[in-house]
Amino acid sequence: MAFDAALLSAFTIVKLALATWLFSHTLPRRPSFSARFVVALVTVGCLAAAMPIMGFSVFPTLTDDFSFVAAVLQFVAVLAVDIVLQRALFSCSVWTSTFCCSMAYLLENLSSAAERAMGTFFPSSSYPPPLLETSLKYWLISAVVFAAAYLLLIRRIEKNGLLQISDPVMVVSAALVIIVNMVLDLVIKDVSVPDFALPRRYTEALCWIYILVCVYLMYSLFEIIYTRRLRLEVATSERLRAAEARQYELSRANIEAINLKCHDIKHQIRALGGGGQAIDERVLADMEREVEVYDSAVKSGNDALDTILTEKGLVCQRDGITLSCIADGAALGFMDAVDLYSLFGNALDNAIEAVERLDDPERRSVSVIVRRAGDMVSVHVENFFDGQVHFGDDGLPVTRKEDQANHGFGTRSMRLIVERYGGTISANVTDDVYHVNALIPLPA
């Protein structure tokens, strides 16, 4: 019986390692990952093999204070080793590692509690149950619990959601939850012994309550991640909006100054040409064409839209990109100037970035169309591109940059701006053309 209990403890080590992998596998891997992974597997195997040899049991006895305290200390030691191995495999902060391993321990406890709860429907004649009698049920229930946890919770965690866990207070809270959970787990295992004085119906109720506690704790810790991520995104969006507001004012002032200066220069060039001085007419014509580029401000009927289209038009002119625009800017007069600047700025930045990678001059073009469509305003931006586009659940593209935590805010900002005015935005690909479409209702 002691050997079976110790072997079940070895299974616990293996399950903890598997749970840790589930929570950590999307994190950045350290160099020489394969060699590190082999070492980690050997370490886990040695720990699991040592359990039966040392006679360690996860079934303490409350009548023996030393046994209970020793069990707690041994579990803490196992969790510490788990954190060390996780840190050796994945490149992340100590807070992220602690969080992943704590959640893995909670998942392992949940699977063990589910196995014990199922034992109330299929009771064994001895305790701990014979290994051959329980091993299949043990692993089957664990597989079901792990699969459910992965599908419902784990896969919803984005890699960067874990990487942004850097709040010591949050991780300490998670660690305290694990300690309380550990003690509760040991108590329930102890009172599950058949010769314990507690009536069977109470031990069964405790098992189910413990399952609910584990589920609640896991869900709560996941909500901590999402809430923190949301706060970070809101703060970043606010900083970007403030920066865009400053950029808009600066761009408008610069473009007005440039247009005024270029207008004066054109008149001076014409004066030189008509002054009878010996100046090559072709040189004057070239100079006037060059200046004309900077005196070609877009006039759409909306100052904010004119500013961003003129600014991006100069960028396209510099980089050999054709920017065509048919815009009824007056239709967007109800929108805030900074919102317009941000919406079209992000859309055009993405389009310009895509066509800059193209070598064919015929495909280096961006098109913008703004028009009224009944009681709506339609905004359409399209450009050629090479490669593949991956779309998220919201119908918008996912950034291709590796550091997703600090990129992709432009697209999200576009969605938030359009939705703020009650509109919708979507993107799609037709052959080698990328389209962004937004529909915004006109105010009544």
N, C-alpha and C positions, 0 to 999 in steps of 0.2 A: 504494500500500500504506500509506504514511504517513497519507494522508487517511482511509482506511478505519479504521485503528487509532484515529485521533483521533475519528472519528465514533462508534466503539464506546465511547470514553471519554465522549462526550456522552450516549450511552445510559446509561452508568453513573450520570451525574448525575441523569438522569430517574428511573432506578430507585431511587436513594437517596431522592429526594424522595417517590416513591410509598410506599416502605417507611416513611419517617418519618410520613407521613399515616396509615398503617395502625396504627402504634403510638400515635399521638397523638389520633386523631379523637374519642375519647370524653372527652377532657379539657375543662374549661371554656374557652370561647372568649372572647377579649378583645373589648372594644367595637369597633364598626366592623369586624367580622370580614370582611365581604365585600370591603371596600376593601383591607384588609391581605392577604387571600388573592390578590387580583388582583396586588398588588405582589410578593408572593412568587412567583406564577407567572411574572411578567415576569422576576424575578431568576433563577429557575431556567432559563428560556428563554435568557436572555443568557449564562449560564454554559455551557449546553449548546452554544449557537451559537459561543461563543468557542473551544471545544476544537478543532474542525477548522481554524478560522482561525489559531490560534496553533500548530497542529501538535502539540498535546500528545498523548502516547501513554501508555497504561497498561502498555506493554510495555517495561520498562527493560532495560538490558544490564548484567550484573554486571561485565563487563570495564571498564565506565566508571563509576567510583565516583560522579562527579558526577551522572550520570543516575539512579542508584539513590537517592541522597540527595534529589535534586530531586523524584523521584516520591513519596517518603515525605512530604516537606514539602508537596507539592501536595495529597496526600490529606488531610493534617492541616488544611490551609487549607479544603478543601471541607467537611470535617466541622465545622469552626468556623462556616462560613457556614450550614451546615444547622442548627446549634444556634441561631444568631442568628435565623434565619427561624422556627424552631419556637417560640422564645420570643416572637416578635412576634405569632404567631397564637394561642397558647394561654396561659392564665393558670395557671402552675405554677412550682414552684421551679426554680432552676438545676440542682439535682441531678436532678429528674425529667426535665428537658429533656435533660441530658447522657445520662441512661440511655436515653431513647427514641431519641435519635439514634445512640447507640452500638449499640443493638440493631438499628436500621435498617441501619447499616453492616454489621453481621454478617449480616443477612438478604440484603443485596445481594451480599456476598461468597459466601454460600452458593449463590445463584442462578448467579453467574458460575462457581463451581467445578463446579456441576452441568452447566452448558453445556460446559465444557471436558472433563468426564468423558464426556459423551455424544459428544464429538468423537472419543474413542478408538474408538467403534464406527463412526463415520462420519467418517473422517479427511479433511482437505482437502489439496489439492495444494500449497498455499502457506500462508505464515504472515506476518502475520495472514491469516486466511481472507478471501476476497473478500466484500465487504459484501452483495451480492445473494444470495450463496450461503448466508450465515449469518444474515441478519437475521430471517427467519421462524422458524428454529429457535431463535435467541437469545431472541426474545420469547415464543415458545411455552413453552420450558422455564422461563423466568422466571415466566410466568403460573402454571404448575403449582406451582412452588416457593412463590410468594407465597400462592397459594390454600391449599396444604397448611399453611403456617406460620400463616395466619390461622385455619383451622378447628381445628388441633390445639393452638395455643398462644395466639395473640394475643387471640382472643375470650374466652379464659378469664380474661384480666386485667380485673378490675373497675376502673372509673375511680378509685375511692378507693384501690385497691391501688397505682396509680401515684402518686397525690397524696401518699401516705405515704412515698415514697422521700425521706428527708431525712438519711440516714446518709452523710456524706462518704466514710467508709472503704469502704462498699459501692460507691459510684459510682467511686471511684478504682480499686478492684479491677476494675470493669467496663472502665474506660478502659485499664488496663494490659493486660487481655485483648484489647482492640481493637488496641492497638499491636502486640502480639505477632502477632495475627492478620493485621494489615496487612503486616508484614514477611514473614510466611510466604506470604501471598498474592502479594506481589511476587516472591519467590524462585521460587514454583511457576510463575508466568507466564514468568519468565525461562528456567527450565530446560525449558519446553515448546517453546522455539524449536527447529525441526528440526535446525539445524546445531550444537546444543549437544552436548557430549561424552557426557552422561548417556544411557544406553540408554533406548529408548522405553518398555520395560516398567516401568522405574523411575519415569518421569514419570507414567505411567498410574496406578501404585500410589500415588504421592504425591497425585494428584488425588482419588482415592477416600478416602485417609486424611484429606485436608484437609476433605472433605465431612463425614466422621464427626466431626472436630474441631469444625467449625462447628455441627453439630447438638448435640453435647455441650455446647458453650459456651452456646448459646441456652437449652437445657434447664436448665443449671445456674443461669443468671441468672434464669430464671423461678422456679426453686425458691427462690432468695434472696427474691424478692418474697413468695411464699406463706408461707415460714417466718417472715419478718418480720411479715407480717399476722397469722399465728397467734399469735406472741408478743404482739403488741399486744392482740389479742382476749382472750387469757388474762389478761394484766395488767389490762385494763379490767374483765373479769368478776370478778377477785379484789377489785378496788377497790369494785365495785358490791356484791358480797356483804358486804364489811366494812361498807359504808354501810347496807345493808339490815339487818344484824345490830344496828347501833346504833339504827336507826330502829324496829326491832321492840321492842327493850327500852324505848325512849322512849315508843312508842305504848302499849305494855302498861301502863306506869306511869301515863301520862296518863289512859287510859281508866278504870283502876281508881280513880284519884283523882277523876275527874269523876263516875263512878257513885256513889261513896261520898258525895260532896258533894250530888249531886242527890237521893240517897235521904234525906239529912238535911233538905234543903229541902222535899221533899214532906211529910214529917212536920210541919214547921213550918207549912206552908200549911194542912194539915188542922187543926192546933192553933188557928190563927187563925180558921178557919171555925167551929170549935166553941167559941170563947171568948166568944161573945156580943158581940163588937165589931161596930160598924157598918161592915161591909165587904161590898161587892156580891159575891154568890155567883158571878155570871158571871165577874167578874174573877179570883176564886180558881180557878175551873174552867179558865179560859184559861191562867193561870199554871201550873197543874198539868199541863196538856197539853203546854205548851212544855217544861217540865222533863222530862216523860216521854220526850221524844225522846232526851235525853242519858242516860236511865237504862234504855235498852232494849238492853242488851248481848246479843249473840247467845250462845246456849248450845248449842253443837253437840257438846260432849264432847271438844273439843280446844282447849287454851288458845291456841295459835298461830293456829288457824283462827278462833277467836272474836275475837281481837284484830284481824285484818285485815278480817274481815267487819263488825265494829262500826265500825272506822275508816272503811271505804269506805261503810258505811251512812250515817254522818254526812255524808260528802261528797255522797252522792246526795240526802239530805234537804235539804241546803242548796241544791242545784242543781235541785230539782224532778224528780228521777229516782227511779223506783220500783225498789228492789232486793229481789227475792224470792229466798229461800234455803231449800232443803231439803237439809240436810247431815248425814250421819253422820260427824261428826268423829272419832269413836273409831276408825273404819276406817283413818284416816291416822295413827294413833298411832305407827307405826314410822318415820315420816319426821322428819327433823331440823326443829326449830321454825323456823329461819331459812330452810330450803328451802321449807317451807310458806308462810311469810310472803312470800317472793319469788315463788313460783309463782302464788299467788292474787292477790298484789298486782299483778304485771305483767298478768295476765289481766284483772283488773277495771279497771286503769288504761286499758288499750286499749279495753275495752267502754264505759267512762264517756266517754272521749274521743270515741268514735264517736257516742254518743247525744246528747252535748252539742250536736252540730251540727244536731239535728232540732228542728223547731218544733212538731210535733204532740205534744201531751202524752201521747196514747195510745201513742206509739211510744218515748217516753223511758223505757225499762225495760230492766233487766238481770236475767237469771235465772242462778242457780247451783244445781247439783244434784250432790251427792256421795253415792254409794251403793255398797254391795257388789254385785258381780256374779260369783257363784261364788268362785273364788280370786283375783279381781281387784278393784281399786277403780276405779270409774268416776267421772271428773270431767268435768262438762259445764258450759260457760259459753256463754250466747247473748245476743245483743242485736240490735236493729234498726240499720240503717245506710243511708246514701245513698252512691251512687258505685260505683266499681269496685275490686275487690281483685285484685292481681297476686300470684300464688303462685310461690315459688322451687322449685328441684329437690327440696327437702326436704319439700314439701307445706305449708310455713308461709308466711304473707304476707310480702312484701317491703315495707319501710318506704316511705311516700310522701314522706317528708321529703327535701329536696335534699341535705342533708349526711348521706349514708348512712354515712360513716365513723364518725360520732358518734351514730348512731341505729340502732335495730333490735336493740340488745343485750337488750332485754326479752324479745323473742320467742326469741332464741337462748338466753337464760338459762333460759327455760321448757323448751325442748327438752333442754338439758343436764341440768337437774334431773330431769326425767322419765326420761331415759335412764340417769341414775346409779342409779336404782332398778329398772332393767331394763324400763321401760315404754315406751310409744309415745305420741306426741302428733300430732294432725292438726287441720286447720282446713278448713272448707268453707262454701259460701254456698248458701242455699236461698231463692230469691226475694230478699227484702230483709232476711233474717235471717242473721247471721254466727254460726257455731258453732265452738267449740273443744272438742275431745274428747281426753281423756287416759285411758289404761288403764295402771294400775300393779299389778304382781303383789303379792299379799300374801306376806309372808315365811313360809317353811315352819314 
